């Protein structure tokens, strides 16, 4: 289980790897949902915007 990765970008290499792996899975899942028509690009962009707002980052466009 991931203990904590804080704002100073601290955390073990293993924890960071897990976070990147999970992010890649989520990214691929959304990409395939949009590609197959199960999700609209507008829905993917809405999810991206909500996550970016929560993290304080800029959203990516799908």
Secondary structure as the mmCIF struct_conf table of DSSP 4:
data_model
#
loop_
_struct_conf.conf_type_id
_struct_conf.id
_struct_conf.beg_label_comp_id
_struct_conf.beg_label_asym_id
_struct_conf.beg_label_seq_id
_struct_conf.end_label_comp_id
_struct_conf.end_label_asym_id
_struct_conf.end_label_seq_id
TURN_TY1_P TURN_TY1_P1 UNK A 7 UNK A 8
BEND BEND1 UNK A 11 UNK A 11
HELX_RH_AL_P HELX_RH_AL_P1 UNK A 13 UNK A 36
TURN_TY1_P TURN_TY1_P2 UNK A 37 UNK A 37
BEND BEND2 UNK A 38 UNK A 39
HELX_RH_AL_P HELX_RH_AL_P2 UNK A 41 UNK A 55
TURN_TY1_P TURN_TY1_P3 UNK A 56 UNK A 56
BEND BEND3 UNK A 57 UNK A 57
HELX_LH_PP_P HELX_LH_PP_P1 UNK A 58 UNK A 61
#
